Amino acid sequence: MEATTTGGVRAVKSAEHTVAVLEYLASRQDRPARIREIVAATTIPRSSAYALLQTLTDLGWVERDQTGLLYGVGIRALIAGVSYLDADPRLGLLRPWLDRLRTELDETIHLARLDGAEIVYLATRESGQYLRAINRVGRRLPAHATSLGKALLASLPDDELDRTLELLPPDPLPSLTAHTLTTRRALRADLRAVRERGWASDHEENTEGLRCLGIALPVPRGTNPVRDAISCSVPSARLTAEREARIAELLLATAGEIASAHR
């Protein structure tokens, strides 16, 4: 990994290595990694990676299992993540609408933010009708495989959308289920449909048996271009056409209310 420069200041290679290791471990979610996997994914020399992992373990940013061979994200990373959520003023402003959608629909509601060609889940309100085994807050998914991500991609100006899609690997795109869109042509066609109707959908594209509707939220004037979206997840077996129309109506109304409240 070569050091890059930002604003004429040379990047610190050890800091780049640290971030690369933590991001790789975080991307594996609940699957700890062996040092050879970390080295292969980050291209950090094995000797440097071992010393770095030891330091991060001592500081609490990385944890090892009882064998000492597997590494995962440590509690310090959790503390940093929680601090981000606590300090985000936009998240605080959006919570009442998340709560109301959850109450009115009794379905699982998600809030996520676009980060490159991925989305990061920031908040979840669970349905009382079924239990999810995984809490998605803090997790990342490819934007093209979720209604949240497709709603956000469709909201981008064409030039920014082109730059974002360049971050994706060549076709076929990463597939999470048998239903995931795996070509840019199919994705662009879907995004055109999203722009026309104002909301996005995914049909079991990231989770088998689950369908989702998502809508991009307006960017407040005078702020950085934060790109957030809200989605509603429903088991496929009980998402009727009438139910889908009702959810889409409420999502569109919610986005309108948020735009009015945060002008």
N, C-alpha and C positions, 0 to 999 in steps of 0.2 A: 504494500500500500504506500503510494507516494504522498508526501505532504503537499497540500494545496495551499493556495493563498487567498485571502479575503480582504479586500480593501487595501492591498499592498502589504499586509502583515502575514508573515509566514506562519502556517498552521503548526501546532505542536503535535508531533507524530504520536507521542505517548497518549495524548488526549484523544486523538483520532482512534487509536487502538482500543482505548477504554470504551469509547462510545460504540465502536464496532462490536465488541464482545457483548456489551449489555444489550444492544439492539438485537443481536443474533439470539441470545438466550431468551429475550422477551418474545421474539417471534415464534419460538418453540412452545410457548405457553406452558403446558404442564408436562412437557417432555424434556427432562434434563439431558445434557449433552456431554459426551466424552471429549477429552482435550483434542483428539485427532479430528473430531467433527468441527470443533471450534476453529482449529487451525485451517482446515480445508475451506470453511465458509468465509473466514476473514482474511486469509493469506498472511496472517501474522506468523513469523518464525516460531517454531515450537518452544524454543528456550525462552523467548520473550513472552509468549502466551502463558507459559507455566508460571513465570514470575509475576505477571500481571494478575492472573487468576488468584494466586496466593495473596497478593496485596488486597485485591477486591474482597476476597473471603475474610481476611483479617478485619477489614473495615465494614463488613456487613452488607456490601452491595451484591455479593455472590454467595451462594450456599453450596456446600457439598453434601452428598448423601453419606450414609454410614460406611460405605465402601471406600469413600474418598476418590472415586473414579468419575462420578457424575456431578455436573455443575448446573445450577439453576439460579434464577434471579433471587436476590436476598431481600431482607426486610427493609433495608435502607432505600431500595428502589421503590418499594411500596409507599414509604413515607413521602418520597419526592412526588410520586404520582398523585397521592391524596392532596398534597399541598397545591399542586396545579389545579385540581378540581375545586378546592376551597377558594382559591384566589381568582378564579375565572368569573368576572362579573356577568358575562352573558349567560353562563349556566344558571346563575342565581335568578336572573330575570325570566328564564324560560321554564323554571320548575313548576310554576302554577299551571301553565298550559299542559305540561306533561301529566300532572296530577289529574287535571280535568278530563283529558282524553282517556286516561286509564279508567276513570269513574264512569264516563259516559259510554264507553265501548266495552269495558271489562275484557280488553285484550292487552297483550304485551306491547308497550310503547318504548321505543328506543330514540335516543338522541345521539348523533354521531357527527364528527367533523372530518372534512377532507384533508388528507395529508399526502401530497403527491398523488399517486395513483391508488392510494388505499384510503379506507376510512378507519377512524378510531372511535370506539364507543365511549361516550362520556356519561351517559345516564340511562337507566332502565327502570320502568315501572311494570311489574309483573302482573299478568292476568290472574284473577282468582279462579279461573276455570281449569287451568292446567299448570303444572309445575315444570320449570326448565331446570335441567341438571347443571347448566353452565351459566355463570354470571358473566355477561359479555363486557362489562365496564373495563376499559383499558385494553381490550383486545382489538386487533387489527384484522381487516379482511380486504381482499381486492375490491376496489370500487365497482368494477364491472360485474361482480357477482352478487350485488345487493341492490335492493330498491333505494336505500339511502345513497349509495354511491352513484347509481345511475341518475337519480334526481339531481345530485350535485354536479355530476359531469355535464348533464344537459343544461344546467344553469350557467355554465362557463361561456364566455365569448369564444367564437370559433378558433381564433389564434391560440388562446389559452388552452382550449380543449385539445388542439393538435399537439401542443407541447406536453400536455399531461399524458396523452396516449402514447407519446414517444417513450415515456418511462416504463411502459409495459414491455415484456419480452415479445419476441416475434410470435406470430400465430403458429400453433394454437395457443391461445391465452390460458393461463392457469385455470384448471377446472376443479371445483369443489364438490360438484355432484354431476350426475349424467345430464342435468338440465342447464348447466352453466353455459353462457354464450362464450364461444372459444375463438371467434374471428372478429377482427375489427369491422368488417363489413356488417355482420349481424349486430354488433354493438352499436354502430353508428345508426343503423336503421331503427333500433330500439330507442336510441336517444332522440331521434327525430319525432317518434311517436310521443315520447315524454314531453317534449316541447309543445306539441300540439294540444295535448289534453291537460298538461299542468301537473301531472303526478306520475311517479314511476312505480313499476311492479316487478317483483321477481317470483317466478313460479318454481319453488323448490330449487332455486339456483345456488344457494349456499347451505341449505339444510333440507334434507329429505322430509317430506310430509308437512312442510311449512311454507306458506305463501305470505308475502309482505307487500304493503303499499307504502311508498315514501314520497315526501315532498321537501324540496329545498326551502329554507327559510330566507327571508329578505336580509340583505346586508345593511346594518344600520348606517345611516349617513354620517360622515365625518369620522369613521372608525377604520381600522385596518380591515382588509377584505376577508374577514372570518367567514368560512363557508360551513354552515351547519344544516342538518336535515333531521326531520322527525319521521319515524316509520311506525307502522302498526303491523304486528305479526299475528297470523291466524292459522290454525291447523287447516290444511287443505280440505279435509273431509267436511268442514262446516263453513267454508267460504262460498256462499251462494252469490249469484250475480247481484241480488238485491243488497246483500250485506256488503259486497265490495263497493257498490255505488254509495252506500251510506258512509262507509269509512272514508272514501275519497272526498265526499262532500264535507265531512268534518275536518279533514286535514287541510283542505283548501280554505275553509272558513278560519281555521286556526292560524294559518300563515297570514291571512288578511288582517286578523286582529293583531298579530305580532307586529306587522308592518305599521299599522296605525298607532300602536302604543309606543313604538321605538323610533319614530321619525325624528 
